Amino acid sequence: MKMLCALSVLMVVTRRRILKENLENQVFGNDSTELKEIVLNL
């Protein structure tokens, strides 16, 4: 049961990370990694 719980948490975290990356790609564009790094370093 604990294993199932941990697995579902991991899935949610992974999904959120994927959504966040997709959102960043939409905002910054796929080819502007430099810009993203500059923004993240501020």
C-alpha positions, 0 to 999 in steps of 0.5 A, a space after each residue: 500500500 505504501 508502495 502504491 502511495 509513493 508511486 502515485 506521488 511520483 507520478 504527480 510530481 513527474 506530471 507537474 514537472 512535464 507541465 512546467 517544462 511545457 509551459 516554459 517552452 510555450 513562454 520562452 520558445 523551444 530554442 531560447 535556452 539561453 534566455 531561460 537560463 538568464 531568467 532563472 539566474 536572476 
